Amino acid sequence: MRKLALKTVFITSISFASGWLEMHAQDSKITIEQSPKIENLLKEKQKLNTSLTANDSYKIQIFYGSSEEAKKKNTEFKKDFKDIETTIIYTNPTFKVWAGNYKLRIHAEKALIDIKKKYPTALLIKPNK
């Protein structure tokens, strides 16, 4: 009789454990709806972070002059070269438009060749040096 009671307890506990696992196992699918503005803010923050840090990257200066002209050149450049990011920098008394963020000089020089076809006054710079 004692063996029968132990078997029942054992079978009952196994049944309970497997039932508990089935009740708590869930297929979890999470859907996150994110405003496109968040993605734009993240891109702008990345641009700010790259311009604030003193890094050893190369950039291509495509313009220097007044604020309005710099904004126009920046917009024009973005239409011509969609894959290259730009930054407008102010250094007294002019505004500069910098393009790219190249770790290696050879990559910057290769991009400069293409950019000079449209912007002949473009030049390679290394900020903070």
N, C-alpha and C positions, 0 to 999 in steps of 0.2 A: 504494500500500500504506500509505503514511503517512496518507492521508486516511481510509482504512478504520479504522485504529487509533485515530485521533482521534474518529471517529464512535462507535466502540464504547466508548471511554472516556467520552465525553460521555453517551451513552445509559445506560451503566452507572451513572454518577454521578447522573443524573436519577432513575433507577429507585430507587437506594439512598436518595436524599433523600426521595422521595415515600413510600417504604416506611418510612423512619425517622419521618416525620411521622405516618403512620397508626399506628405502634406506640406513639407517645408521646402521641397525642391521646386524652384520656379525658373521659367525661362525669362530672363530679364532682358528687356529691350528698352533702351532709353532714347527718347527723341528730344533733342535740344533744338529749340527754335531761337536763332540768334539774329538780331538786327544787323543788316549790312553796315550800319554805322559803326558797329563795334570793330569790324574788320578794317574799316578806314582809319579809325582811331589807333588801332594797333600798328598799322603801316606808318602813320604819322609819328607815333612814338618811337618806332624803330629808326626813322630818319633823324629824329632829334637825338636819339642815343648815339648814332654814328657821328653826327656832327659835333657833339659835345665831348666825346672822348678823344684823347690824344693817341691816335693810332698811327701805324706806319703804312697807311694806304695811299695810293696814288689817285689823283682826280684830274679831270680835264676841265680847264676853265674855258667856257665858250663865249663869255661876254663879261664886260665890266662897263658900268655907266650909271645912268639914273634909275630910280626905282621903277618907274613905268616901263622903260625900255627893257629892264631886266625881267619884269613879269611877262612882257610880250615874247622875249627870246626864250624864256622858260617854257611857256605854252607851246611855242613853235617847235622847240626841241623835242618836247614830249610827243608831239604829233609825228615827227620824223623818226625818232628813236624810242619806241614804246617800251623796250626792255631795259633801258638805262635810266636809273633814277637821278633826279636833279635836286640841287639845293641852292637857294638864294642866300648869299652871305653879305652882310654889310660890314665894310671896313671904311672908316671915315676917309674920304668923302664919297666913296662910290659903292655901288652894289655889284656883286659878282655872281655869276651863275656857274656852278660847278656840276659836272656830270660824272657819274660812275663812282665806284668805290673798289679799286683794284688792289689786291694784295701784292701782286707781282708787277714789276715795271713792264715786262714784256707784254702782258695782257693789256695794260693801259696804252702802250705804244701801238698795239694792233688796233684797238678801238679808236685811237687818235687818227690813224690813217683814214678810217671810214668817216669819222666826224669832220675831218678837214675838207672833205669833198663838198660838204654843205656849209661848213663854218670855217673858212680859211684862216681866221685869226685865232683859232683854238690852240691852246698850249697845255702841255703836261705839267702838273704841279704836284708837290708833296707838302700838304698843309702841316703846320706845326714843326717845320724844319727850318 
